[in-house]
Amino acid sequence: MADEAKAKGNAAFSAGKFDDAVRFFSEAIDLAPTNHVLYSNRSAAYASLLKYSEALTDAQKTVQLNPDWSKGYSRLGAAHLGLGNYEEAVSSYKKGLDIDPNNEALKSGLADAQSAASRASAPRSNSFGSIFQGPDVWAKLTADPATRAYLQQPDFLMMMQDVQRNPNNLNKYLQDQRMMQVLGLLLNVKMKTATPEEMERDVPMSEVLPPEARKPEKESEKPKEPEPEPEPMEVSEEKDARERKAAAQKEKEVGNAAYKKKDFETAIKHYTKALELDDEDISFLTNRAAVYMEMGKYDECIKDCDKAVERGRELRSDYKMVARALTRKGTALVKLAKCSKDFEPAIETFQKALTEHRNPDTLKKLNEAERMKKELEQQEYFDPKLADEEREKGNEYFKQQKYPEAVKHYTEALRRNPTDPKVYSNRAACYTKLGALPEGLKDAEKCIELDPTFSKGYTRKGAVQFFMKEYDKALETYQEGLKHDPHNQELTDGVRRCIEQINKSNRGEFSPEELKERQAKAMQDPEIQNILSDPIMRQVLVDFQESPASAQEHLKNPQVMHKIQKLVSAGIVQLR
């Protein structure tokens, strides 16, 4: 039950439904309060909801339950980082790396924590520049129509990142109209919008700020009419950067062509060259990772994917590109998996990819990885000898009429050996004793499916159907069992009991309450519903009431006779 709730939580988390994920993980924790993984998962869900206090509590519980599990410290560091406890976050990530020195997630988290701690402790002499350090700067720029378009301009992004790294650099960009627009937005001051003519010249701050924010000017300080300036020459560095990017794209195209021809060594060579020319396009890394995947060099593929994710987040690359790198890494991890536990990092990576971009192909890969993990778990757990021991324990409890305990051991026996029909038969008997008839019927049918010649399966199924007052179905089950074991006394007795009940129904000997109950139950049976909806059978039933002679003719048809018998057995039709 805990595993089922955990699986639902994982699915909700992957779908971005973090409130639902918290609820399912909480249900799982109630069922398995000592499972450290459940607290870790719920901590991640709380962090996604920005509930860092709750995330911290769960992370601390994770580490308490399993101090040697590196991921617990990753959760602890993330929660501290979200709360602004930078030193504690750094300490947590370092403890995790002491356990798992090569863990990329811990390394990335440590770098983020150290960077945040450095920013928090660094003196800031530029008061205007400090407003660029806020956590919602980029959200404000995206929301404002006047600044949203700037986010598509690489030089603007570089200018913003420079100011964020060092607020004192703001002075270098105050002549840029775009920076003045951003400054006004962050200061909540309405700036004058520049005209196209003003965008072509350097506009002084005195013209951009509103009148109430301008300093009074002395006559001698008033600016003179700007003199015409020569057209600025293209900066050589910018020109060189464009040329390098163009050369990198050409290398990528050559690499793509080689990849299609399965000339993998050549493809790697050109993708590597593209990276040397331009390290701001993570597609070069993801493409090279794809080549390594085809070559079976999964470790190299994973390294390139990790680099692509790290660099992509630094550059604020398209989330689809980051998701692609994570999906490719997950695929490589699946290729490397040797046991069920090896699938856990692959599944986690696919889930991270889905939080970046919900791609159907990634979701398919996640479902496949979870299926393969489950199958391997069953194979690893398979042990017929232990299954027999559990079955014997179940038999002892059954003899003592301790049916819930017997069910527990039979269930464990089936986990150890899910192909033993005898265990399904025994558990079906337990369920019947407990009154859990649908569960008993399901186990009996599984028993017959595994071994159609095993007579106990038919006696179990027939008994359940008899108790459910489905006498016609029970009769068919007992008769089917006698085909495989003609001299079985239990099956013979079952046939006799069913015929007695059917005859009792034919004679109308059931009480009105019993008859009403049987009719209501029968009307829910799809087979009975099909018979009553058949136009021919409806006419037959009318003839039984209005023309007995015609009805006798109908009974000569074996199929009609069989259906009439079904209705009689179900209590729908009574013969006088």
VEXDREN-2710 file (C-alpha; in Angstrom, 1 decimal):
% VEXDREN-2710
k/r/px/py/pz
1/MET/0.0/0.0/0.0
2/ALA/2.9/2.4/0.8
3/ASP/4.5/1.6/-2.6
4/GLU/1.2/2.4/-4.3
5/ALA/0.9/5.7/-2.6
6/LYS/4.5/6.5/-3.3
7/ALA/4.0/5.7/-7.0
8/LYS/1.0/8.0/-7.1
9/GLY/3.1/10.7/-5.5
10/ASN/5.9/10.3/-8.0
11/ALA/3.4/10.6/-10.9
12/ALA/1.9/13.7/-9.4
13/PHE/5.3/15.3/-8.9
14/SER/6.3/14.5/-12.5
15/ALA/3.0/16.1/-13.6
16/GLY/3.8/19.3/-11.6
17/LYS/0.9/18.6/-9.2
18/PHE/3.0/19.2/-6.1
19/ASP/0.0/19.6/-3.7
20/ASP/-1.2/16.1/-4.8
21/ALA/2.3/14.8/-4.5
22/VAL/2.5/16.0/-0.9
23/ARG/-0.8/14.3/-0.1
24/PHE/0.2/10.9/-1.6
25/PHE/3.7/11.0/0.0
26/SER/2.0/11.7/3.4
27/GLU/-0.3/8.7/2.9
28/ALA/2.7/6.6/2.2
29/ILE/4.5/7.9/5.3
30/ASP/1.5/7.0/7.5
31/LEU/1.8/3.4/6.2
32/ALA/5.7/3.3/6.3
33/PRO/6.9/5.9/8.8
34/THR/10.5/4.7/8.8
35/ASN/11.0/4.8/5.0
36/HIS/13.6/7.6/4.5
37/VAL/12.9/7.8/0.8
38/LEU/9.3/8.9/1.4
39/TYR/10.4/11.9/3.5
40/SER/13.0/12.8/0.9
41/ASN/10.3/12.8/-1.8
42/ARG/7.9/14.9/0.2
43/SER/10.7/17.4/1.0
44/ALA/11.2/17.8/-2.7
45/ALA/7.5/18.4/-3.2
46/TYR/7.4/21.0/-0.4
47/ALA/10.4/22.8/-1.9
48/SER/8.6/22.9/-5.3
49/LEU/5.7/24.7/-3.5
50/LEU/8.3/27.1/-1.9
51/LYS/7.3/25.7/1.5
52/TYR/10.9/25.5/2.6
53/SER/10.2/25.2/6.4
54/GLU/8.2/22.0/5.8
55/ALA/10.9/20.8/3.3
56/LEU/13.6/21.3/5.9
57/THR/11.7/19.3/8.5
58/ASP/11.3/16.3/6.1
59/ALA/14.9/16.6/5.0
60/GLN/16.1/16.5/8.6
61/LYS/14.0/13.4/9.2
62/THR/15.5/11.8/6.0
63/VAL/19.0/12.3/7.3
64/GLN/18.0/11.1/10.8
65/LEU/16.6/7.8/9.4
66/ASN/19.5/7.2/7.0
67/PRO/22.6/9.3/7.7
68/ASP/24.6/7.5/5.0
69/TRP/22.3/8.4/2.1
70/SER/23.7/11.3/0.1
71/LYS/20.4/12.4/-1.4
72/GLY/19.2/13.3/2.1
73/TYR/21.9/16.0/2.4
74/SER/20.9/17.3/-1.1
75/ARG/17.3/17.8/0.2
76/LEU/18.7/19.4/3.4
77/GLY/20.9/21.8/1.5
78/ALA/18.1/22.8/-0.9
79/ALA/15.7/23.5/2.0
80/HIS/18.4/25.6/3.8
81/LEU/19.1/27.5/0.6
82/GLY/15.5/28.3/0.1
83/LEU/15.3/29.7/3.6
84/GLY/18.4/31.8/3.1
85/ASN/20.5/29.8/5.5
86/TYR/23.5/29.8/3.2
87/GLU/26.1/28.5/5.6
88/GLU/23.9/25.6/6.7
89/ALA/23.2/24.9/3.0
90/VAL/27.0/24.8/2.2
91/SER/27.6/22.5/5.2
92/SER/24.8/20.1/4.2
93/TYR/26.0/19.8/0.6
94/LYS/29.6/19.2/1.8
95/LYS/28.4/16.4/4.1
96/GLY/26.6/14.8/1.2
97/LEU/29.8/15.0/-1.0
98/ASP/31.8/13.3/1.8
99/ILE/29.5/10.3/1.2
100/ASP/29.3/10.6/-2.6
101/PRO/32.1/12.7/-3.9
102/ASN/31.1/12.4/-7.6
103/ASN/27.4/13.4/-7.1
104/GLU/26.7/16.1/-9.7
105/ALA/23.5/17.3/-8.0
106/LEU/25.4/17.9/-4.7
107/LYS/28.2/19.7/-6.6
108/SER/25.8/21.9/-8.3
109/GLY/23.9/22.6/-5.1
110/LEU/27.1/23.5/-3.3
111/ALA/28.1/25.9/-6.0
112/ASP/24.7/27.6/-5.8
113/ALA/24.9/27.8/-2.0
114/GLN/28.5/29.2/-2.0
115/SER/27.5/31.8/-4.7
116/ALA/24.5/32.9/-2.6
117/ALA/26.6/33.1/0.6
118/SER/29.2/35.2/-1.3
119/ARG/26.6/37.6/-2.6
120/ALA/25.0/37.9/0.9
121/SER/28.3/38.8/2.5
122/ALA/29.7/41.0/-0.2
123/PRO/29.6/44.8/0.5
124/ARG/27.5/46.8/-2.0
125/SER/28.5/50.4/-2.5
126/ASN/26.0/51.0/-5.3
127/SER/22.5/51.4/-3.8
128/PHE/20.9/51.4/-7.2
129/GLY/22.8/48.2/-8.2
130/SER/21.5/46.3/-5.2
131/ILE/17.9/46.3/-6.6
132/PHE/19.2/44.0/-9.4
133/GLN/19.9/41.3/-6.7
134/GLY/16.2/40.6/-5.9
135/PRO/14.8/37.2/-6.6
136/ASP/12.0/38.5/-8.8
137/VAL/14.0/40.7/-11.2
138/TRP/13.5/38.5/-14.2
139/ALA/9.8/37.9/-13.4
140/LYS/9.3/41.7/-13.4
141/LEU/11.1/42.1/-16.7
142/THR/9.0/39.3/-18.3
143/ALA/5.8/40.8/-17.0
144/ASP/6.4/44.3/-18.3
145/PRO/5.6/44.8/-22.0
146/ALA/8.2/47.5/-22.3
147/THR/11.1/45.2/-21.2
148/ARG/9.9/41.8/-22.3
149/ALA/11.3/42.2/-25.8
150/TYR/14.8/43.0/-24.4
151/LEU/15.1/39.4/-23.0
152/GLN/15.5/38.3/-26.6
153/GLN/18.6/40.5/-27.1
154/PRO/21.9/38.7/-26.1
155/ASP/23.8/41.9/-25.4
156/PHE/21.0/43.0/-23.0
157/LEU/21.2/39.7/-21.1
158/MET/25.0/40.0/-20.8
159/MET/24.6/43.5/-19.5
160/MET/22.0/42.4/-16.9
161/GLN/24.2/39.4/-15.8
162/ASP/27.2/41.7/-15.4
163/VAL/25.3/44.1/-13.1
164/GLN/23.9/41.2/-11.1
165/ARG/27.4/39.8/-10.6
166/ASN/28.8/43.3/-9.6
167/PRO/26.3/46.0/-8.9
168/ASN/29.0/48.6/-9.1
169/ASN/29.1/48.0/-12.9
170/LEU/25.7/49.7/-13.2
171/ASN/27.4/53.0/-14.0
172/LYS/28.9/51.6/-17.2
173/TYR/25.4/51.1/-18.7
174/LEU/23.4/54.2/-17.6
175/GLN/23.8/55.6/-21.1
176/ASP/21.9/52.6/-22.5
177/GLN/18.2/53.5/-22.9
178/ARG/17.2/49.9/-22.1
179/MET/19.0/49.9/-18.8
180/MET/17.3/53.1/-17.8
181/GLN/13.9/51.5/-18.7
182/VAL/14.8/48.6/-16.4
183/LEU/16.0/50.9/-13.6
184/GLY/12.7/52.8/-13.7
185/LEU/10.7/49.5/-13.6
186/LEU/12.7/48.2/-10.6
187/LEU/12.5/51.6/-8.7
188/ASN/8.8/51.8/-9.5
189/VAL/9.4/55.2/-11.2
190/LYS/7.7/56.0/-14.5
191/MET/10.4/56.7/-17.1
192/LYS/9.9/58.7/-20.2
193/THR/9.8/56.3/-23.2
194/ALA/12.4/57.2/-25.8
195/THR/11.4/58.0/-29.3
196/PRO/13.0/56.3/-32.3
197/GLU/15.1/59.4/-32.9
198/GLU/16.3/59.4/-29.3
199/MET/17.2/55.7/-29.5
200/GLU/19.8/56.7/-32.1
201/ARG/21.7/59.0/-29.8
202/ASP/22.8/58.9/-26.2
203/VAL/20.0/60.3/-24.0
204/PRO/21.1/61.9/-20.7
205/MET/19.5/60.8/-17.5
206/SER/18.0/64.2/-17.0
207/GLU/15.8/63.7/-20.0
208/VAL/14.7/60.1/-19.0
209/LEU/13.8/60.7/-15.4
210/PRO/10.4/62.3/-14.6
211/PRO/10.5/66.1/-13.8
212/GLU/10.1/65.5/-10.1
213/ALA/13.3/63.3/-10.1
214/ARG/15.5/65.7/-12.0
215/LYS/18.1/67.9/-10.3
216/PRO/17.9/71.6/-11.0
217/GLU/20.5/72.6/-13.5
218/LYS/22.5/75.8/-13.6
219/GLU/22.5/77.8/-16.7
220/SER/26.1/76.8/-17.4
221/GLU/25.4/73.1/-16.9
222/LYS/22.6/73.0/-19.5
223/PRO/23.6/70.6/-22.3
224/LYS/24.5/72.1/-25.6
225/GLU/22.9/70.9/-28.7
226/PRO/24.5/67.5/-29.5
227/GLU/27.0/67.7/-32.3
228/PRO/26.6/65.1/-35.1
229/GLU/28.7/62.1/-34.4
230/PRO/30.2/59.8/-37.0
231/GLU/28.6/56.4/-37.4
232/PRO/30.2/54.1/-34.7
233/MET/32.5/51.5/-36.1
234/GLU/31.7/47.9/-35.4
235/VAL/33.6/46.7/-32.3
236/SER/36.1/44.1/-33.3
237/GLU/35.2/41.8/-30.4
238/GLU/31.5/41.7/-31.3
239/LYS/32.4/40.9/-34.9
240/ASP/34.8/38.2/-33.8
241/ALA/32.1/36.7/-31.6
242/ARG/29.6/36.6/-34.5
243/GLU/32.2/35.0/-36.7
244/ARG/33.0/32.3/-34.1
245/LYS/29.3/31.5/-33.7
246/ALA/28.8/31.2/-37.4
247/ALA/31.9/28.9/-37.6
248/ALA/30.5/26.8/-34.8
249/GLN/27.2/26.3/-36.6
250/LYS/29.1/25.1/-39.6
251/GLU/31.0/22.6/-37.5
252/LYS/27.7/21.4/-36.0
253/GLU/26.2/20.9/-39.5
254/VAL/29.2/18.8/-40.6
255/GLY/28.9/16.8/-37.4
256/ASN/25.2/16.2/-38.1
257/ALA/26.0/14.9/-41.5
258/ALA/28.7/12.6/-40.1
259/TYR/26.2/11.3/-37.5
260/LYS/23.6/10.5/-40.1
261/LYS/26.3/8.4/-41.9
262/LYS/27.2/6.7/-38.6
263/ASP/30.7/8.2/-38.9
264/PHE/30.7/8.7/-35.1
265/GLU/34.4/9.6/-34.6
266/THR/34.1/12.4/-37.2
267/ALA/30.9/13.7/-35.7
268/ILE/32.5/13.9/-32.2
269/LYS/35.4/15.8/-33.7
270/HIS/33.2/18.5/-35.3
271/TYR/30.9/18.8/-32.3
272/THR/34.0/19.3/-30.0
273/LYS/35.3/21.9/-32.4
274/ALA/31.9/23.7/-32.3
275/LEU/32.1/23.8/-28.5
276/GLU/35.6/25.3/-28.6
277/LEU/34.3/28.1/-30.9
278/ASP/31.0/28.7/-29.0
279/ASP/30.3/27.5/-25.4
280/GLU/26.9/29.2/-25.3
281/ASP/25.0/26.7/-27.4
282/ILE/24.3/23.5/-25.4
283/SER/23.0/21.7/-28.5
284/PHE/26.6/20.9/-29.3
285/LEU/26.8/19.0/-26.0
286/THR/23.5/17.2/-26.4
287/ASN/24.4/16.2/-30.0
288/ARG/27.8/14.8/-28.9
289/ALA/26.0/13.0/-26.1
290/ALA/23.8/11.4/-28.7
291/VAL/26.9/10.1/-30.5
292/TYR/28.3/8.7/-27.4
293/MET/25.0/6.9/-26.8
294/GLU/25.1/5.3/-30.2
295/MET/28.7/4.2/-29.6
296/GLY/27.8/2.6/-26.2
297/LYS/29.9/5.1/-24.3
298/TYR/27.2/5.8/-21.7
299/ASP/29.5/7.3/-19.1
300/GLU/30.7/9.9/-21.6
301/CYS/27.1/10.5/-22.7
302/ILE/26.1/11.2/-19.1
303/LYS/29.0/13.6/-18.5
304/ASP/28.0/15.7/-21.6
305/CYS/24.4/15.7/-20.5
306/ASP/25.3/17.0/-17.0
307/LYS/27.5/19.7/-18.6
308/ALA/24.6/20.7/-20.9
309/VAL/22.1/21.0/-17.9
310/GLU/24.6/23.0/-15.8
311/ARG/25.6/25.3/-18.7
312/GLY/22.0/25.6/-19.9
313/ARG/20.8/26.9/-16.5
314/GLU/23.7/29.3/-16.3
315/LEU/22.7/30.7/-19.7
316/ARG/18.9/30.5/-19.1
317/SER/18.6/28.3/-22.2
318/ASP/15.3/27.1/-23.5
319/TYR/13.8/24.7/-21.0
320/LYS/13.1/22.2/-23.8
321/MET/16.9/21.9/-24.4
322/VAL/17.5/21.3/-20.7
323/ALA/14.8/18.6/-20.7
324/ARG/16.3/17.0/-23.8
325/ALA/19.7/16.7/-22.0
326/LEU/18.0/15.2/-18.9
327/THR/16.0/12.7/-21.0
328/ARG/19.2/11.6/-22.9
329/LYS/21.0/11.1/-19.5
330/GLY/18.1/9.0/-18.2
331/THR/18.2/6.9/-21.3
332/ALA/22.0/6.3/-20.8
333/LEU/21.4/5.4/-17.1
334/VAL/18.8/2.8/-18.2
335/LYS/21.4/1.3/-20.6
336/LEU/23.8/1.0/-17.7
337/ALA/21.2/-0.6/-15.3
338/LYS/22.1/-4.1/-14.1
339/CYS/19.6/-4.5/-11.2
340/SER/16.3/-2.9/-10.1
341/LYS/18.1/-0.4/-7.8
342/ASP/20.0/0.9/-10.8
343/PHE/16.8/2.2/-12.4
344/GLU/16.2/4.7/-9.5
345/PRO/18.6/7.4/-10.8
346/ALA/17.2/7.0/-14.3
347/ILE/13.6/7.3/-13.1
348/GLU/14.5/10.4/-11.1
349/THR/16.3/11.9/-14.1
350/PHE/13.2/11.4/-16.3
351/GLN/11.0/13.0/-13.7
352/LYS/13.3/16.0/-13.6
353/ALA/13.1/16.2/-17.4
354/LEU/9.3/16.2/-17.2
355/THR/9.3/19.1/-14.7
356/GLU/11.3/21.1/-17.3
357/HIS/9.1/20.1/-20.3
358/ARG/6.3/17.5/-20.4
359/ASN/7.4/15.6/-23.5
360/PRO/5.4/12.5/-24.4
361/ASP/8.5/10.6/-25.4
362/THR/10.1/11.3/-22.0
363/LEU/6.9/10.2/-20.2
364/LYS/7.0/7.0/-22.3
365/LYS/10.6/6.4/-21.3
366/LEU/9.7/7.0/-17.6
367/ASN/6.9/4.5/-17.7
368/GLU/9.1/1.9/-19.4
369/ALA/11.9/2.4/-16.8
370/GLU/9.4/2.0/-14.0
371/ARG/8.0/-1.2/-15.6
372/MET/11.5/-2.7/-16.1
373/LYS/12.4/-1.8/-12.5
374/LYS/9.3/-3.6/-11.2
375/GLU/10.0/-6.7/-13.3
376/LEU/13.6/-6.9/-12.1
377/GLU/12.4/-6.5/-8.5
378/GLN/10.1/-9.4/-9.0
379/GLN/12.9/-11.5/-10.5
380/GLU/15.3/-10.6/-7.8
381/TYR/12.7/-11.4/-5.1
382/PHE/11.8/-14.7/-6.8
383/ASP/12.6/-17.7/-4.5
384/PRO/10.5/-20.8/-4.7
385/LYS/12.0/-22.3/-1.6
386/LEU/11.1/-19.3/0.6
387/ALA/7.7/-19.3/-1.2
388/ASP/7.0/-22.9/0.0
389/GLU/8.0/-21.9/3.5
390/GLU/5.5/-19.0/3.5
391/ARG/2.8/-21.2/2.1
392/GLU/3.3/-23.7/4.9
393/LYS/3.1/-20.9/7.5
394/GLY/-0.2/-19.8/5.8
395/ASN/-1.5/-23.3/6.0
396/GLU/-0.8/-23.5/9.8
397/TYR/-2.7/-20.2/10.4
398/PHE/-5.6/-21.4/8.2
399/LYS/-5.9/-24.6/10.3
400/GLN/-6.0/-22.3/13.4
401/GLN/-8.8/-20.2/11.7
402/LYS/-6.5/-17.2/11.8
403/TYR/-7.4/-16.2/8.3
404/PRO/-6.0/-12.6/8.1
405/GLU/-2.6/-14.0/9.2
406/ALA/-2.9/-16.8/6.7
407/VAL/-3.6/-14.3/3.9
408/LYS/-0.5/-12.3/4.9
409/HIS/1.8/-15.4/4.5
410/TYR/0.1/-16.5/1.3
411/THR/0.6/-13.1/-0.2
412/GLU/4.3/-13.2/0.7
413/ALA/4.5/-16.6/-0.9
414/LEU/3.0/-15.2/-4.1
415/ARG/5.6/-12.4/-4.1
416/ARG/8.3/-15.0/-3.9
417/ASN/6.7/-17.2/-6.5
418/PRO/3.7/-15.7/-8.4
419/THR/3.2/-18.8/-10.6
420/ASP/2.1/-21.3/-7.9
421/PRO/-1.6/-22.1/-8.5
422/LYS/-1.8/-23.8/-5.1
423/VAL/-1.2/-20.6/-3.2
424/TYR/-3.9/-18.7/-5.2
425/SER/-6.3/-21.6/-4.3
426/ASN/-5.4/-21.4/-0.6
427/ARG/-5.7/-17.6/-0.5
428/ALA/-9.1/-17.8/-2.3
429/ALA/-10.3/-20.1/0.5
430/CYS/-9.1/-17.6/3.1
431/TYR/-10.9/-14.8/1.3
432/THR/-14.1/-16.9/1.2
433/LYS/-13.9/-17.5/4.9
434/LEU/-13.5/-13.7/5.5
435/GLY/-16.4/-12.9/3.3
436/ALA/-14.2/-11.1/0.7
437/LEU/-15.9/-12.9/-2.2
438/PRO/-14.7/-10.7/-5.1
439/GLU/-11.1/-11.2/-4.0
440/GLY/-11.7/-14.9/-3.5
441/LEU/-13.2/-15.1/-7.0
442/LYS/-10.2/-13.3/-8.5
443/ASP/-7.7/-15.7/-6.9
444/ALA/-9.7/-18.7/-7.9
445/GLU/-9.8/-17.6/-11.6
446/LYS/-6.0/-16.9/-11.4
447/CYS/-5.5/-20.4/-10.1
448/ILE/-7.4/-21.9/-13.0
449/GLU/-5.6/-19.7/-15.5
450/LEU/-2.2/-21.0/-14.2
451/ASP/-3.3/-24.6/-14.2
452/PRO/-6.6/-25.5/-15.9
453/THR/-6.4/-29.1/-14.7
454/PHE/-6.1/-28.2/-11.0
455/SER/-9.5/-29.3/-9.6
456/LYS/-9.1/-27.2/-6.4
457/GLY/-9.4/-24.0/-8.5
458/TYR/-12.8/-25.0/-9.7
459/THR/-14.1/-26.0/-6.3
460/ARG/-12.9/-22.6/-4.9
461/LYS/-14.5/-20.6/-7.8
462/GLY/-17.7/-22.6/-7.6
463/ALA/-18.0/-22.1/-3.9
464/VAL/-17.5/-18.3/-4.2
465/GLN/-20.2/-18.1/-6.9
466/PHE/-22.5/-20.3/-4.8
467/PHE/-22.2/-17.9/-1.9
468/MET/-22.8/-15.0/-4.2
469/LYS/-26.1/-16.8/-5.2
470/GLU/-25.0/-17.2/-8.8
471/TYR/-26.1/-20.8/-8.9
472/ASP/-26.1/-21.1/-12.7
473/LYS/-22.5/-19.9/-12.9
474/ALA/-21.4/-22.1/-10.0
475/LEU/-23.0/-25.1/-11.8
476/GLU/-21.0/-24.3/-15.0
477/THR/-17.8/-24.0/-13.0
478/TYR/-18.3/-27.3/-11.2
479/GLN/-19.2/-29.1/-14.4
480/GLU/-16.1/-27.6/-16.1
481/GLY/-14.0/-29.0/-13.3
482/LEU/-15.5/-32.5/-13.6
483/LYS/-14.2/-32.6/-17.2
484/HIS/-10.7/-32.6/-15.8
485/ASP/-11.4/-34.7/-12.7
486/PRO/-14.6/-36.7/-13.3
487/HIS/-14.5/-38.5/-9.9
488/ASN/-13.9/-35.5/-7.7
489/GLN/-16.4/-35.6/-4.8
490/GLU/-16.3/-31.9/-4.0
491/LEU/-17.1/-31.0/-7.6
492/THR/-19.9/-33.6/-7.7
493/ASP/-21.4/-32.3/-4.4
494/GLY/-21.2/-28.7/-5.8
495/VAL/-23.2/-29.7/-8.8
496/ARG/-25.9/-31.3/-6.6
497/ARG/-26.2/-28.2/-4.4
498/CYS/-26.5/-25.9/-7.4
499/ILE/-29.3/-28.1/-9.0
500/GLU/-31.2/-28.1/-5.7
501/GLN/-31.1/-24.3/-5.5
502/ILE/-32.1/-23.9/-9.2
503/ASN/-35.0/-26.3/-8.7
504/LYS/-36.0/-24.4/-5.6
505/SER/-36.1/-21.3/-7.7
506/ASN/-38.1/-23.0/-10.4
507/ARG/-40.7/-24.0/-7.9
508/GLY/-40.9/-20.5/-6.5
509/GLU/-39.9/-21.5/-3.0
510/PHE/-37.8/-18.4/-2.3
511/SER/-39.2/-15.8/0.1
512/PRO/-40.2/-12.5/-1.5
513/GLU/-37.1/-10.8/0.1
514/GLU/-34.8/-13.5/-1.2
515/LEU/-36.3/-13.3/-4.7
516/LYS/-36.1/-9.5/-4.8
517/GLU/-32.4/-9.6/-3.7
518/ARG/-31.6/-12.2/-6.3
519/GLN/-33.4/-10.3/-9.1
520/ALA/-31.6/-7.1/-8.2
521/LYS/-28.2/-8.8/-8.3
522/ALA/-29.0/-10.6/-11.5
523/MET/-29.9/-7.3/-13.3
524/GLN/-26.3/-6.2/-12.7
525/ASP/-25.0/-9.2/-14.6
526/PRO/-23.9/-8.3/-18.2
527/GLU/-25.0/-11.7/-19.5
528/ILE/-28.5/-11.3/-18.0
529/GLN/-28.7/-7.7/-19.4
530/ASN/-27.7/-9.0/-22.9
531/ILE/-30.4/-11.7/-22.8
532/LEU/-33.1/-9.2/-21.8
533/SER/-32.1/-6.7/-24.5
534/ASP/-32.2/-9.4/-27.2
535/PRO/-35.4/-8.7/-29.3
536/ILE/-36.0/-12.4/-30.0
537/MET/-35.8/-13.2/-26.3
538/ARG/-38.2/-10.4/-25.5
539/GLN/-40.7/-11.9/-27.9
540/VAL/-40.2/-15.4/-26.3
541/LEU/-41.0/-14.0/-22.9
542/VAL/-44.1/-12.3/-24.3
543/ASP/-45.2/-15.7/-25.8
544/PHE/-44.7/-17.4/-22.5
545/GLN/-47.3/-15.1/-21.0
546/GLU/-49.8/-14.8/-23.9
547/SER/-49.3/-17.9/-26.0
548/PRO/-48.1/-21.0/-24.1
549/ALA/-48.2/-23.1/-27.3
550/SER/-45.8/-20.8/-29.1
551/ALA/-43.6/-20.8/-26.0
552/GLN/-43.3/-24.6/-26.2
553/GLU/-42.0/-24.3/-29.8
554/HIS/-39.3/-21.8/-28.6
555/LEU/-38.1/-24.3/-26.0
556/LYS/-37.1/-26.8/-28.8
557/ASN/-34.3/-24.3/-29.7
558/PRO/-31.3/-25.3/-27.4
559/GLN/-29.9/-21.7/-27.4
560/VAL/-33.3/-20.3/-26.4
561/MET/-33.7/-23.0/-23.7
562/HIS/-30.3/-22.2/-22.3
563/LYS/-31.1/-18.5/-22.0
564/ILE/-34.5/-19.2/-20.4
565/GLN/-32.7/-21.5/-17.9
566/LYS/-30.3/-18.6/-17.1
567/LEU/-33.2/-16.2/-16.4
568/VAL/-34.9/-18.9/-14.2
569/SER/-31.8/-19.5/-12.2
570/ALA/-31.4/-15.8/-11.7
571/GLY/-34.9/-15.5/-10.4
572/ILE/-36.0/-13.2/-13.3
573/VAL/-38.4/-15.8/-14.8
574/GLN/-40.5/-18.2/-12.7
575/LEU/-42.1/-21.2/-14.2
576/ARG/-45.5/-22.4/-12.9
END
